[in-house]
Amino acid sequence: MRLLLATLFLVQLLFSLAHVVPSNNQVLNCDDEEAHQAAAVAVQYINAHHHSGYKFTLNQVEKIIPLPSHGADEIYFFELDLLETLCSHVSSTPIEQCAVRPKIEQAVEADCDFKMRKHNNTFEVLRGKCKSEIKSTEKLRRMCPGCPLLAPFNDSRVVHAVDVALHKFNSGNNTSYYNLHEIGRGRVQHYASCSGTVVKLPGVADEDVTVKCVIHEPQPRKDAQAPQPAPVAPVVPGFIPSRFHHNLHFNNLGIHSSESNSAEHHLLAAHAQRAVKRSLTGEPVQTSVGRPPLCPGRKIHF
């Protein structure tokens, strides 16, 4: 009898574990419609909790991994690639209508990790973490040699231009007076007018080159009838010196313990070593020679 009870207990334990821990060897389709629905929830969550700079939009679903769950809920780990848009974080424009910032403006990219729960076909963010960076100067110079580069927020020319522009705007506004909330981006570009000659004499290998340029520094427009703006401090209050863009260093660890996070890391590592393909709905995917990988997904923008 004791042996029978022990056997029944073991069977119940195994049955319970089968419902708590999903298979470790599944890779989901990053381009499934449901995957992009989950990504849209994650992007909405980021934009709701990102209180500086510009809104972000989805560029690519890089990875989806199922995690241990309890009950009927499904838990997933998402890796997403986001791009900065032209919509300020205070804008009411829906993210679907926000254009992505072009590469030539040193676009900001963000890599994000999300832990999400699926309950009754609805996704919810449990935890999120993001980091962002701008396109390097070297890459921009190769792609667009004459494009202006981002300047630090505390650059005296940027601060002065912002102050003059805001003063100009307030001087023509008779209903309200506005104060500076933040500097979103600053770029400084130099212009020049040049003339030159190249003389090559017959039989002479060297050329005689003469060039003359007049440099025109960008100047803010001044209103002669408007009062002069007040002196500007070299650093706008509240801005970190030498910062070029608003970092998306978002980190919401939620209520989950470090032990749980450590277990997830082990699960993700084991998952990367042995994987089979299936769709987000759980249906097996028939693989064939030459079939493109299901993850990472396609890039929506660049």
C-alpha positions as CSV (number, residue, x, y, z in Angstrom):
1,M,0.0,0.0,0.0
2,R,2.8,2.4,0.9
3,L,4.5,1.6,-2.5
4,L,1.2,2.3,-4.3
5,L,0.7,5.6,-2.6
6,A,4.2,6.7,-3.4
7,T,3.7,5.7,-7.0
8,L,0.4,7.7,-7.2
9,F,2.1,10.7,-5.6
10,L,4.9,10.5,-8.1
11,V,2.4,10.4,-11.0
12,Q,0.5,13.4,-9.6
13,L,3.8,15.3,-9.3
14,L,4.8,14.6,-12.8
15,F,1.3,15.5,-14.1
16,S,1.5,18.8,-12.2
17,L,4.9,19.6,-13.6
18,A,3.7,18.9,-17.1
19,H,1.2,21.7,-16.7
20,V,3.6,24.2,-15.0
21,V,6.7,24.0,-17.2
22,P,6.3,24.2,-21.0
23,S,8.7,22.6,-23.4
24,N,12.2,24.1,-23.5
25,N,12.7,23.3,-27.1
26,Q,10.4,25.7,-29.0
27,V,11.1,28.6,-31.2
28,L,8.1,30.7,-32.2
29,N,7.4,32.5,-35.5
30,C,8.5,36.1,-35.1
31,D,6.3,37.2,-38.0
32,D,3.1,35.7,-36.7
33,E,0.2,38.2,-36.6
34,E,-0.1,37.4,-32.9
35,A,3.6,38.1,-32.3
36,H,3.2,41.5,-33.7
37,Q,0.1,42.1,-31.6
38,A,2.2,41.3,-28.5
39,A,4.9,43.6,-29.8
40,A,2.4,46.4,-30.2
41,V,1.4,46.0,-26.6
42,A,5.0,46.2,-25.6
43,V,5.7,49.3,-27.7
44,Q,2.6,51.0,-26.2
45,Y,3.8,50.2,-22.8
46,I,7.3,51.7,-23.5
47,N,5.8,54.9,-24.9
48,A,3.5,55.3,-21.9
49,H,6.5,55.1,-19.5
50,H,9.1,57.0,-21.6
51,H,8.9,60.6,-20.5
52,S,11.5,62.3,-22.6
53,G,12.6,62.6,-26.2
54,Y,10.5,60.9,-28.9
55,K,8.1,57.9,-29.3
56,F,9.4,54.6,-30.5
57,T,7.9,52.1,-32.9
58,L,8.6,48.5,-33.8
59,N,11.2,47.6,-36.3
60,Q,11.7,43.9,-35.8
61,V,10.7,41.0,-33.5
62,E,14.0,39.3,-32.9
63,K,13.1,36.4,-30.6
64,I,10.2,34.8,-28.8
65,I,10.7,32.1,-26.2
66,P,8.1,30.4,-24.0
67,L,8.8,30.5,-20.2
68,P,7.5,28.5,-17.3
69,S,3.9,29.5,-16.4
70,H,1.1,28.5,-14.0
71,G,-2.5,27.7,-14.8
72,A,-4.0,28.7,-18.1
73,D,-1.8,31.7,-18.7
74,E,1.1,31.6,-21.1
75,I,4.4,33.4,-20.4
76,Y,6.7,34.5,-23.2
77,F,10.1,36.3,-23.5
78,F,10.3,38.8,-26.3
79,E,13.3,40.5,-27.8
80,L,12.3,43.6,-29.9
81,D,14.2,46.1,-32.0
82,L,12.6,49.6,-31.8
83,L,13.3,52.8,-33.8
84,E,12.8,56.4,-32.8
85,T,10.0,58.3,-34.6
86,L,9.5,62.0,-35.3
87,C,6.7,62.3,-32.7
88,S,7.6,63.8,-29.4
89,H,6.7,61.8,-26.3
90,V,4.1,64.5,-25.4
91,S,2.4,64.2,-28.8
92,S,-1.1,62.7,-29.0
93,T,-0.5,61.4,-32.5
94,P,-1.0,57.6,-32.6
95,I,2.2,55.7,-33.0
96,E,0.9,54.2,-36.3
97,Q,0.9,57.7,-37.8
98,C,4.4,58.6,-36.6
99,A,7.1,58.6,-39.2
100,V,10.4,56.9,-38.4
101,R,13.4,59.2,-38.1
102,P,15.6,58.8,-41.2
103,K,19.1,57.3,-40.9
104,I,20.7,60.5,-42.1
105,E,19.5,62.2,-38.9
106,Q,21.5,59.8,-36.8
107,A,18.4,57.7,-35.9
108,V,18.2,56.2,-32.5
109,E,17.7,52.4,-32.1
110,A,16.6,50.5,-29.0
111,D,17.0,46.9,-28.0
112,C,14.3,45.7,-25.6
113,D,13.6,42.6,-23.6
114,F,10.0,41.9,-22.4
115,K,8.5,39.3,-20.2
116,M,4.8,39.1,-21.2
117,R,1.7,37.1,-20.1
118,K,-1.0,35.9,-22.5
119,H,-4.4,35.6,-20.8
120,N,-7.6,35.1,-22.7
121,N,-5.8,35.9,-25.9
122,T,-4.7,39.3,-24.5
123,F,-1.0,40.2,-23.8
124,E,0.2,42.0,-20.8
125,V,3.7,43.3,-20.0
126,L,5.1,41.8,-16.8
127,R,8.6,43.2,-17.1
128,G,10.6,45.3,-19.6
129,K,14.1,46.5,-20.1
130,C,15.5,48.7,-22.9
131,K,18.7,50.3,-24.0
132,S,19.2,52.7,-26.9
133,E,22.0,54.2,-29.0
134,I,22.5,56.5,-31.9
135,K,24.0,55.6,-35.2
136,S,27.7,56.1,-35.1
137,T,29.4,59.1,-36.7
138,E,31.5,56.9,-38.9
139,K,28.5,55.1,-40.4
140,L,26.7,58.4,-41.0
141,R,29.8,59.9,-42.7
142,R,30.0,57.0,-45.1
143,M,26.3,57.2,-45.9
144,C,26.0,61.0,-46.0
145,P,29.3,62.9,-45.9
146,G,27.6,66.3,-45.7
147,C,24.9,65.6,-43.2
148,P,25.0,67.5,-39.8
149,L,25.8,65.5,-36.7
150,L,24.0,65.6,-33.4
151,A,25.3,68.1,-30.9
152,P,25.2,67.8,-27.1
153,F,22.1,69.2,-25.4
154,N,24.4,71.7,-23.5
155,D,26.2,72.9,-26.6
156,S,26.2,76.7,-26.3
157,R,25.1,77.1,-29.9
158,V,22.2,74.7,-29.4
159,V,21.1,76.4,-26.2
160,H,21.3,79.8,-27.7
161,A,19.3,78.8,-30.8
162,V,16.6,77.2,-28.5
163,D,16.4,80.4,-26.4
164,V,16.1,82.7,-29.4
165,A,13.5,80.5,-31.1
166,L,11.4,80.3,-27.9
167,H,11.6,84.0,-27.4
168,K,10.6,84.6,-31.0
169,F,7.6,82.3,-30.6
170,N,6.5,83.9,-27.4
171,S,6.8,87.4,-28.8
172,G,4.3,86.5,-31.5
173,N,1.9,84.8,-29.2
174,N,-0.7,87.0,-27.4
175,T,-2.6,84.3,-25.6
176,S,-0.1,82.3,-23.6
177,Y,3.6,82.3,-22.6
178,Y,5.5,79.1,-22.9
179,N,8.6,77.8,-21.0
180,L,11.1,75.3,-22.2
181,H,10.2,71.7,-21.3
182,E,13.2,69.9,-22.9
183,I,15.6,70.0,-25.8
184,G,14.7,67.0,-28.0
185,R,17.7,67.1,-30.5
186,G,20.3,69.5,-31.6
187,R,22.3,69.6,-34.8
188,V,24.9,72.1,-35.9
189,Q,25.8,72.5,-39.6
190,H,28.5,74.7,-41.2
191,Y,28.0,76.2,-44.7
192,A,30.6,77.5,-47.1
193,S,31.0,79.2,-50.5
194,C,34.1,78.2,-52.4
195,S,35.8,78.9,-55.7
196,G,39.0,77.3,-57.0
197,T,41.2,76.6,-60.0
198,V,43.3,73.6,-61.0
199,V,46.1,74.3,-63.5
200,K,48.1,71.5,-65.1
201,L,51.0,72.5,-67.4
202,P,52.0,70.2,-70.2
203,G,54.8,67.9,-69.2
204,V,54.5,68.7,-65.5
205,A,53.2,66.0,-63.2
206,D,52.0,68.2,-60.4
207,E,48.9,70.4,-60.5
208,D,48.7,74.0,-59.2
209,V,45.5,74.1,-57.1
210,T,44.1,77.3,-55.7
211,V,40.9,77.3,-53.5
212,K,39.2,80.1,-51.6
213,C,36.2,79.5,-49.2
214,V,34.1,81.9,-47.2
215,I,32.6,80.1,-44.2
216,H,29.1,81.1,-43.2
217,E,28.3,80.1,-39.6
218,P,24.5,79.4,-39.0
219,Q,23.0,82.4,-37.3
220,P,19.6,82.5,-35.6
221,R,17.2,85.1,-37.0
222,K,16.8,88.2,-34.9
223,D,13.8,90.5,-34.6
224,A,15.0,94.1,-34.6
225,Q,11.8,95.3,-32.9
226,A,11.6,92.6,-30.3
227,P,13.5,92.9,-27.0
228,Q,16.7,91.1,-26.8
229,P,16.5,87.7,-25.0
230,A,18.0,87.3,-21.6
231,P,21.5,85.9,-21.2
232,V,21.6,82.2,-21.6
233,A,23.4,79.9,-19.2
234,P,25.8,77.5,-20.9
235,V,23.8,74.5,-19.7
236,V,20.0,74.2,-19.7
237,P,18.9,73.2,-16.1
238,G,18.0,69.5,-15.8
239,F,20.1,68.3,-18.8
240,I,23.0,66.0,-18.4
241,P,26.2,67.5,-19.9
242,S,27.4,66.0,-23.2
243,R,24.3,64.0,-23.8
244,F,23.4,63.7,-27.5
245,H,20.0,62.0,-27.3
246,H,17.4,60.9,-24.8
247,N,18.5,57.4,-23.8
248,L,15.8,54.8,-23.6
249,H,17.4,53.2,-20.5
250,F,14.1,51.8,-19.4
251,N,14.1,49.1,-16.7
252,N,11.0,47.8,-15.1
253,L,11.8,44.7,-13.2
254,G,8.3,44.4,-11.7
255,I,7.5,42.2,-8.7
256,H,9.5,39.1,-9.9
257,S,12.3,37.9,-7.6
258,S,16.0,37.6,-8.6
259,E,15.6,33.8,-8.2
260,S,12.9,33.8,-10.8
261,N,15.1,35.9,-13.1
262,S,18.0,33.6,-12.7
263,A,15.9,30.6,-13.5
264,E,14.7,32.3,-16.7
265,H,18.3,32.9,-17.8
266,H,19.0,29.2,-17.4
267,L,15.9,28.4,-19.4
268,L,16.8,30.7,-22.2
269,A,20.4,29.3,-22.4
270,A,19.0,25.7,-22.6
271,H,16.5,26.8,-25.2
272,A,19.2,28.2,-27.4
273,Q,21.0,24.9,-27.6
274,R,18.1,22.8,-28.7
275,A,15.1,24.2,-30.6
276,V,12.3,23.1,-32.9
277,K,10.0,25.4,-34.8
278,R,6.3,26.0,-34.2
279,S,3.9,28.9,-34.6
280,L,2.8,31.1,-31.8
281,T,-0.6,29.3,-31.7
282,G,1.2,26.1,-30.8
283,E,0.7,24.3,-34.1
284,P,3.8,22.5,-35.4
285,V,5.6,24.0,-38.5
286,Q,6.5,21.7,-41.4
287,T,10.2,22.4,-42.1
288,S,11.7,22.0,-45.5
289,V,15.1,22.5,-47.1
290,G,15.6,26.2,-47.9
291,R,12.9,27.4,-45.6
292,P,13.9,30.8,-44.1
293,P,14.3,30.9,-40.3
294,L,11.2,31.9,-38.3
295,C,13.2,34.2,-36.0
296,P,14.4,36.9,-36.2
297,G,11.5,38.4,-38.1
298,R,11.6,40.7,-41.0
299,K,12.7,44.3,-40.5
300,I,9.8,46.7,-41.0
301,H,11.8,49.8,-41.7
302,F,15.6,49.4,-41.8
